[in-house]
Amino acid sequence: MVHQYQLNGYNIVLDTCSGAVHVVDEVAYDMIALYSTTPREEIVAAMLQKYADRADVTREELAACYEDIETLKNNKKLFTEDTYADLAFDFKNKNEVVKALCLHVAHTCNLNCSYCFASQGKYQGDRALMSFEVGKQALDFLIAHSGTRTNLEVDFFGGEPLMNWDVVKQLVAYAREQEPIHHKKFRFTLTTNGVLIDDDVIEFANKEMHNVVLSLDGRKEVHDRLRVNYAGEGSYDTIVPKFKKLVESRGGKGYYMRGTFTHANVDFTNDIFHMADMGFTELSMEPVVCAPEDPYALTEQDLPELFRQYELLATEMLKRKKEGHGFTFYHYMIDLTHGPCIYKRISGCGSGTEYMAVTPWGELYPCHQFVGDEKYSMGNIWDGVTNTAVRDEFKQCNAYARPECKDCWAKLYCSGGCAANAYHATGSITGIYEYGCELFKKRMECAIMMKVAESEV
């Protein structure tokens, strides 16, 4: 399968199944587009007619170009056959090792963000804090079900996890005690809205947290529109100084500023540039996922502008990097030479199989976005996965489980997309969230273009 597009002055040809990226001139670009459907002589005739005003486009040059295309095909760098379908199902069917948990240490929050997928941290249920005993059992569950894996991951999540900070610290200490006993190594992540960050949080996070995810939507007027406390007051002025102090203390590494853009700020690049101009260099900005009737929901009419914004972001990032003050955008992080193995690329994030979320009561769910939906309750940290039907359902969730993905050039980059977004959009984890697909494909085009541009430096 081949995907062709033109962006920032480049004619890019992507061979989906080999991962090969070719940057070609306009003649070769047009010939590749015709190659699969048109006989050789007709292609040559069409090119001679289209480029009749160019002296360098001769029959001999076109014949050489055609031979180059055939050589790339024979070397499995162009029009490569898709042979991965069986691998996708086989790999996930055999794998029942758990490698990561998302610990919901707090089902409560000190902010009242109206777009919160977790219903202000309550997840459609009661407010609660995880006890140390429940968290300890969750870590024991992870160790017991991690097989021969050495490296394990734990995300401290909410609501707002800093509202249960003492338990977070106790759990990290317990995990460190268990590492030499079980020959494991824990890597911790903390996601916070920043309101409760203080010197103790900064010192501990710098010592123990591999990554800290900081919630900031960008410009003050954008952030304060939706990210407010229960008195209706915006949180920007409270958290930004704390974020700056934390990031500076971490040496500018091991963190992410994570924002959400909505219908109200489709010019979201201005929010990214605002954060970059404040000195934050590790950035992420996610499209809101909500009911279509919500006033901040993204619309079909927004798509052309969002595409333009992603392209603007890519070109500005290249410019800033060249000037010596670049920054990272999470969705443009792509490794074309040493990226994820094919098993990872076809099987996805591992939700419901190797990754699960744990509620304050110890209940297991496929990931944080399913918490509270009893249909997807998988069991608990004492008895393990008892609802094996859910696990089996997620084993079948991959890039080849969705008919709509069959002929999509991006499937080996998105692995079929987010199961939770698909479920909330269609009622099935093997459906597709079409709006999200369009945004993802544009991001991948931009990310690949950036790699092409950087390779020329």
C-alpha positions as CSV (number, residue, x, y, z in Angstrom):
1,M,0.0,0.0,0.0
2,V,1.3,3.4,-1.0
3,H,0.3,6.8,0.4
4,Q,1.3,10.0,-1.5
5,Y,1.0,13.6,-0.4
6,Q,2.6,17.0,-0.9
7,L,3.5,19.2,2.0
8,N,5.9,22.1,2.6
9,G,7.3,21.8,-0.9
10,Y,8.0,18.0,-0.7
11,N,6.5,15.2,-2.8
12,I,6.4,12.4,-0.3
13,V,5.7,8.7,-1.1
14,L,5.1,6.4,1.9
15,D,5.2,2.7,1.5
16,T,3.0,1.6,4.3
17,C,4.0,-2.0,5.0
18,S,7.8,-1.5,4.7
19,G,7.8,1.9,6.3
20,A,10.0,3.3,3.5
21,V,9.7,7.0,2.8
22,H,10.6,8.4,-0.6
23,V,11.0,12.0,-1.5
24,V,10.7,12.4,-5.3
25,D,10.4,15.0,-8.0
26,E,7.0,15.8,-9.5
27,V,7.4,13.5,-12.5
28,A,8.3,10.4,-10.4
29,Y,5.4,11.4,-8.0
30,D,2.9,11.3,-10.9
31,M,4.4,8.1,-12.3
32,I,4.1,6.3,-9.0
33,A,0.5,7.4,-8.7
34,L,-0.3,5.7,-12.0
35,Y,2.0,2.6,-11.6
36,S,-0.5,0.2,-10.2
37,T,-3.4,0.9,-12.6
38,T,-1.8,2.0,-15.9
39,P,0.4,0.1,-18.4
40,R,3.9,1.4,-18.8
41,E,3.6,2.9,-22.3
42,E,0.4,4.8,-21.2
43,I,2.3,6.2,-18.2
44,V,5.1,7.4,-20.4
45,A,2.7,8.9,-22.9
46,A,0.8,10.7,-20.2
47,M,4.0,12.1,-18.7
48,L,5.3,13.3,-22.1
49,Q,2.0,15.1,-22.6
50,K,1.8,16.6,-19.1
51,Y,5.4,17.8,-19.2
52,A,5.7,18.7,-22.9
53,D,7.2,22.1,-22.0
54,R,10.1,20.5,-20.1
55,A,13.2,19.5,-22.1
56,D,14.5,17.2,-19.4
57,V,11.4,15.0,-19.5
58,T,12.3,12.6,-22.3
59,R,11.2,9.1,-23.1
60,E,14.7,7.8,-22.0
61,E,14.4,9.6,-18.6
62,L,10.9,8.3,-18.1
63,A,12.0,4.8,-18.9
64,A,14.8,5.1,-16.3
65,C,12.4,6.4,-13.8
66,Y,10.0,3.5,-14.4
67,E,12.8,1.1,-13.9
68,D,13.7,2.7,-10.6
69,I,10.1,2.3,-9.4
70,E,10.2,-1.4,-10.4
71,T,13.5,-1.8,-8.6
72,L,12.0,-0.3,-5.4
73,K,9.0,-2.6,-5.7
74,N,11.3,-5.7,-6.2
75,N,13.3,-4.7,-3.2
76,K,10.1,-4.4,-1.1
77,K,10.4,-0.6,-0.6
78,L,7.4,0.3,-2.7
79,F,4.0,-1.4,-3.2
80,T,5.0,-3.9,-0.5
81,E,2.5,-6.6,0.3
82,D,0.7,-6.5,3.6
83,T,1.5,-9.8,5.4
84,Y,0.9,-8.7,9.0
85,A,-2.7,-9.6,9.6
86,D,-2.2,-13.1,11.1
87,L,0.6,-11.7,13.4
88,A,-1.7,-9.2,15.0
89,F,-4.2,-11.8,16.3
90,D,-1.6,-14.4,17.1
91,F,0.6,-12.1,19.2
92,K,-2.2,-10.7,21.4
93,N,-3.8,-14.1,21.9
94,K,-0.7,-15.5,23.4
95,N,0.1,-12.6,25.7
96,E,-1.4,-12.4,29.2
97,V,1.5,-10.6,30.9
98,V,0.7,-7.4,32.6
99,K,3.4,-4.7,32.4
100,A,1.6,-1.5,33.5
101,L,-1.1,-0.2,35.8
102,C,-2.8,3.2,36.0
103,L,-3.5,3.7,39.7
104,H,-6.5,5.9,40.4
105,V,-5.3,7.1,43.7
106,A,-7.9,9.8,43.9
107,H,-11.5,9.8,42.5
108,T,-11.9,13.4,43.4
109,C,-10.4,16.7,42.1
110,N,-9.9,20.3,43.3
111,L,-10.8,21.6,39.8
112,N,-14.2,21.5,38.1
113,C,-13.2,21.3,34.4
114,S,-16.4,21.0,32.4
115,Y,-14.9,18.9,29.6
116,C,-13.4,16.3,32.0
117,F,-14.0,12.8,30.7
118,A,-13.8,11.6,34.3
119,S,-16.7,13.8,35.6
120,Q,-14.5,16.0,37.7
121,G,-12.6,12.9,38.9
122,K,-15.7,10.9,40.1
123,Y,-16.0,8.7,37.1
124,Q,-19.8,8.7,37.3
125,G,-19.5,7.3,40.9
126,D,-18.6,8.3,44.4
127,R,-15.6,10.4,45.4
128,A,-12.9,8.3,47.0
129,L,-9.2,8.1,47.8
130,M,-7.2,4.9,47.4
131,S,-5.9,3.4,50.6
132,F,-2.3,2.3,51.0
133,E,-3.6,-1.3,51.5
134,V,-5.4,-1.2,48.1
135,G,-2.4,0.4,46.4
136,K,-0.1,-2.2,47.9
137,Q,-2.2,-5.0,46.7
138,A,-2.3,-3.4,43.2
139,L,1.5,-3.4,43.1
140,D,1.6,-7.0,44.3
141,F,-0.9,-7.9,41.5
142,L,1.3,-6.3,38.9
143,I,4.4,-8.1,40.2
144,A,2.6,-11.4,40.3
145,H,1.2,-11.1,36.7
146,S,4.3,-9.5,35.1
147,G,5.9,-12.9,34.2
148,T,9.6,-12.5,33.4
149,R,9.4,-8.8,32.6
150,T,11.8,-6.7,34.6
151,N,10.6,-3.2,33.8
152,L,7.1,-2.3,35.1
153,E,5.2,1.0,34.8
154,V,2.8,2.7,37.2
155,D,0.9,5.9,36.5
156,F,-0.5,7.8,39.5
157,F,-3.7,9.2,38.2
158,G,-7.0,10.8,39.2
159,G,-9.0,12.9,39.6
160,E,-6.1,14.7,41.1
161,P,-3.5,12.4,42.6
162,L,-1.9,15.1,44.7
163,M,-5.0,15.0,46.9
164,N,-3.7,11.6,48.1
165,W,0.0,12.4,48.1
166,D,1.0,10.6,51.2
167,V,-0.3,7.4,49.8
168,V,1.5,8.0,46.6
169,K,4.8,8.3,48.5
170,Q,4.1,5.2,50.6
171,L,3.4,3.2,47.4
172,V,6.6,4.3,45.8
173,A,8.6,3.3,48.9
174,Y,6.9,-0.1,48.9
175,A,7.6,-0.7,45.3
176,R,11.3,0.2,45.8
177,E,11.4,-2.4,48.6
178,Q,10.0,-5.0,46.3
179,E,12.3,-4.4,43.4
180,P,15.4,-6.4,44.6
181,I,13.1,-9.1,46.1
182,H,11.4,-9.9,42.7
183,H,14.0,-8.6,40.3
184,K,11.8,-5.8,39.0
185,K,12.3,-2.2,38.2
186,F,9.4,0.3,38.5
187,R,9.0,3.4,36.5
188,F,6.5,5.9,37.8
189,T,4.5,8.7,36.1
190,L,2.5,11.4,37.9
191,T,-0.3,13.3,36.2
192,T,-1.4,16.5,37.9
193,N,-3.3,19.7,37.4
194,G,-0.6,21.5,39.5
195,V,-2.7,23.2,42.1
196,L,-1.1,21.3,45.0
197,I,2.4,21.3,43.8
198,D,4.8,22.4,46.5
199,D,8.5,21.9,47.4
200,D,7.8,18.4,48.8
201,V,6.1,17.4,45.6
202,I,8.9,18.8,43.5
203,E,11.6,17.1,45.5
204,F,9.9,13.7,45.6
205,A,8.9,13.8,41.9
206,N,12.4,14.7,40.9
207,K,13.7,11.7,42.8
208,E,11.1,9.1,41.9
209,M,9.0,10.1,38.9
210,H,10.3,9.1,35.5
211,N,7.8,11.5,34.0
212,V,5.4,14.2,35.2
213,V,2.4,15.2,33.1
214,L,1.3,18.7,33.7
215,S,-2.2,19.9,32.6
216,L,-2.1,23.3,30.9
217,D,-4.3,24.3,28.0
218,G,-2.2,27.2,26.8
219,R,-3.0,30.9,26.9
220,K,-4.6,32.2,30.1
221,E,-7.9,33.1,28.5
222,V,-8.1,29.6,26.9
223,H,-7.0,27.7,30.0
224,D,-9.3,29.6,32.4
225,R,-12.3,29.2,30.1
226,L,-12.8,25.5,31.2
227,R,-10.1,24.7,33.8
228,V,-11.7,26.4,36.8
229,N,-12.1,25.6,40.5
230,Y,-15.4,25.1,42.3
231,A,-15.8,28.8,42.8
232,G,-15.6,29.3,39.0
233,E,-12.1,30.8,39.2
234,G,-9.5,30.1,36.6
235,S,-6.4,28.1,37.6
236,Y,-3.8,29.6,35.2
237,D,-2.2,32.1,37.6
238,T,-2.0,29.5,40.4
239,I,-0.4,26.7,38.4
240,V,2.0,28.3,35.9
241,P,4.5,29.5,38.5
242,K,4.5,26.1,40.0
243,F,5.0,24.4,36.7
244,K,7.9,26.7,35.9
245,K,9.6,25.9,39.2
246,L,9.1,22.1,38.8
247,V,10.3,22.0,35.2
248,E,13.3,24.1,36.0
249,S,14.2,21.9,38.9
250,R,14.0,18.8,36.6
251,G,16.4,20.4,34.1
252,G,13.7,20.7,31.5
253,K,13.4,17.0,31.0
254,G,11.1,14.2,32.2
255,Y,7.9,16.1,31.9
256,Y,5.1,16.9,29.5
257,M,2.8,19.9,29.3
258,R,-0.5,18.3,28.3
259,G,-3.3,20.5,27.0
260,T,-6.7,20.0,25.4
261,F,-8.1,22.1,22.6
262,T,-11.8,22.5,21.8
263,H,-14.1,24.2,19.3
264,A,-13.3,27.5,21.2
265,N,-9.6,27.4,20.3
266,V,-9.1,25.7,17.0
267,D,-6.2,28.0,16.6
268,F,-4.5,25.8,19.2
269,T,-1.0,26.4,17.8
270,N,-1.1,29.8,19.5
271,D,-1.5,27.9,22.8
272,I,1.4,25.6,22.0
273,F,3.6,28.6,21.0
274,H,2.5,30.4,24.2
275,M,3.8,27.5,26.3
276,A,7.0,27.2,24.2
277,D,7.6,31.0,24.6
278,M,7.3,30.5,28.4
279,G,10.2,28.0,28.2
280,F,8.3,24.8,28.2
281,T,9.8,22.5,25.6
282,E,8.0,19.1,26.0
283,L,4.5,19.7,24.8
284,S,1.3,17.8,23.9
285,M,-2.1,19.2,22.8
286,E,-5.0,16.7,22.5
287,P,-8.3,17.3,20.7
288,V,-11.2,17.2,23.1
289,V,-13.4,14.0,23.0
290,C,-16.9,14.7,24.1
291,A,-20.5,14.4,23.1
292,P,-21.2,16.2,19.8
293,E,-23.9,18.3,21.4
294,D,-21.4,19.9,23.8
295,P,-20.7,23.5,23.0
296,Y,-16.9,22.9,23.0
297,A,-17.1,19.8,20.8
298,L,-15.1,19.9,17.6
299,T,-17.1,20.0,14.4
300,E,-16.7,18.9,10.8
301,Q,-16.4,22.6,9.9
302,D,-13.4,22.8,12.1
303,L,-11.4,20.1,10.3
304,P,-9.9,22.3,7.5
305,E,-8.6,24.8,10.0
306,L,-7.2,22.1,12.3
307,F,-5.4,20.6,9.3
308,R,-3.9,24.0,8.6
309,Q,-2.9,24.4,12.2
310,Y,-1.1,21.1,12.3
311,E,0.8,22.1,9.1
312,L,1.6,25.5,10.6
313,L,2.9,23.8,13.8
314,A,5.2,21.6,11.8
315,T,6.8,24.4,9.8
316,E,7.2,26.6,12.8
317,M,8.8,23.8,14.8
318,L,11.3,23.3,12.0
319,K,12.0,27.0,11.9
320,R,12.5,27.2,15.7
321,K,14.7,24.2,15.8
322,K,16.9,25.7,13.1
323,E,17.1,28.9,15.1
324,G,18.2,27.0,18.2
325,H,15.1,27.1,20.4
326,G,13.1,24.1,19.3
327,F,10.6,22.1,21.2
328,T,9.0,18.7,21.2
329,F,5.4,18.0,20.2
330,Y,4.2,14.6,21.4
331,H,2.2,13.7,18.3
332,Y,5.1,14.5,16.0
333,M,7.5,12.1,17.8
334,I,8.2,9.4,15.2
335,D,11.2,7.2,14.6
336,L,11.3,6.0,11.0
337,T,14.4,3.9,11.4
338,H,14.3,2.4,14.9
339,G,10.6,2.7,15.8
340,P,8.4,0.2,17.6
341,C,8.6,-3.4,16.4
342,I,5.9,-4.7,14.1
343,Y,4.1,-6.5,17.0
344,K,3.7,-3.3,18.9
345,R,2.7,-1.4,15.8
346,I,-0.2,-3.8,15.0
347,S,-1.3,-4.6,18.5
348,G,-1.6,-1.1,20.0
349,C,-1.3,0.3,23.5
350,G,-2.1,-3.0,25.3
351,S,-5.2,-1.8,27.2
352,G,-7.2,-4.6,28.6
353,T,-4.3,-7.1,28.2
354,E,-0.9,-5.8,29.4
355,Y,-2.2,-2.5,30.7
356,M,-5.1,-1.9,33.2
357,A,-6.6,0.8,35.4
358,V,-7.2,0.2,39.1
359,T,-10.0,2.1,41.0
360,P,-9.7,3.3,44.6
361,W,-11.6,0.1,45.5
362,G,-9.2,-2.2,43.6
363,E,-11.5,-2.9,40.6
364,L,-9.8,-3.5,37.3
365,Y,-10.7,-1.9,34.0
366,P,-9.1,-2.0,30.6
367,C,-7.9,1.6,30.9
368,H,-8.7,4.9,32.7
369,Q,-11.3,5.8,30.0
370,F,-13.4,2.7,30.8
371,V,-13.5,3.2,34.5
372,G,-17.1,3.4,35.8
373,D,-18.6,1.4,32.9
374,E,-19.6,-1.8,34.6
375,K,-19.8,-3.6,31.3
376,Y,-16.0,-3.3,31.2
377,S,-15.2,-4.3,34.8
378,M,-12.6,-7.0,34.5
379,G,-12.2,-8.2,38.1
380,N,-10.1,-6.9,40.9
381,I,-6.6,-6.9,42.3
382,W,-7.2,-9.7,44.7
383,D,-9.0,-12.2,42.4
384,G,-7.3,-11.1,39.2
385,V,-9.1,-10.9,35.8
386,T,-12.4,-12.8,36.3
387,N,-14.2,-11.3,33.4
388,T,-12.1,-13.0,30.8
389,A,-14.6,-12.1,28.1
390,V,-13.5,-8.5,28.3
391,R,-9.8,-9.5,28.1
392,D,-10.5,-11.7,25.2
393,E,-12.4,-8.8,23.5
394,F,-9.4,-6.6,23.9
395,K,-7.1,-9.3,22.6
396,Q,-8.9,-9.0,19.3
397,C,-8.5,-5.2,19.2
398,N,-5.7,-4.4,16.8
399,A,-5.0,-2.7,13.5
400,Y,-6.6,-5.5,11.6
401,A,-9.8,-6.0,13.6
402,R,-11.5,-3.0,12.0
403,P,-12.8,-3.4,8.5
404,E,-12.5,0.4,8.0
405,C,-8.8,0.2,8.6
406,K,-8.1,-2.5,6.0
407,D,-7.1,0.0,3.3
408,C,-5.9,2.8,5.5
409,W,-2.3,3.9,5.0
410,A,-1.9,5.0,8.6
411,K,-2.9,1.7,10.4
412,L,0.7,0.7,11.2
413,Y,1.2,4.1,12.9
414,C,-2.1,4.2,15.0
415,S,-2.4,0.4,15.5
416,G,-6.1,0.8,14.8
417,G,-6.6,3.8,17.0
418,C,-7.8,4.3,20.6
419,A,-10.2,1.6,21.7
420,A,-11.9,3.9,24.2
421,N,-12.5,6.6,21.6
422,A,-13.9,4.0,19.2
423,Y,-16.2,2.7,22.0
424,H,-17.5,6.1,22.9
425,A,-18.0,7.0,19.3
426,T,-19.6,3.7,18.0
427,G,-20.4,1.5,21.0
428,S,-17.7,-1.0,20.0
429,I,-14.0,-1.1,20.8
430,T,-13.4,-2.3,17.2
431,G,-15.2,0.6,15.7
432,I,-13.4,3.7,14.6
433,Y,-13.6,7.3,15.8
434,E,-13.6,8.9,12.3
435,Y,-12.9,12.4,13.4
436,G,-9.9,11.3,15.4
437,C,-8.7,9.3,12.4
438,E,-8.6,12.3,10.2
439,L,-6.6,14.3,12.8
440,F,-4.2,11.4,13.3
441,K,-3.5,11.0,9.6
442,K,-2.8,14.7,9.3
443,R,-0.4,14.6,12.3
444,M,1.4,11.6,10.7
445,E,1.8,13.4,7.4
446,C,3.3,16.4,9.3
447,A,5.6,14.3,11.4
448,I,7.0,12.4,8.4
449,M,7.5,15.7,6.5
450,M,9.5,17.0,9.4
451,K,11.7,14.0,9.4
452,V,12.3,14.5,5.7
453,A,13.1,18.2,6.2
454,E,15.5,17.4,9.1
455,S,17.3,14.7,7.1
456,E,18.4,17.5,4.6
457,V,20.2,19.5,7.2
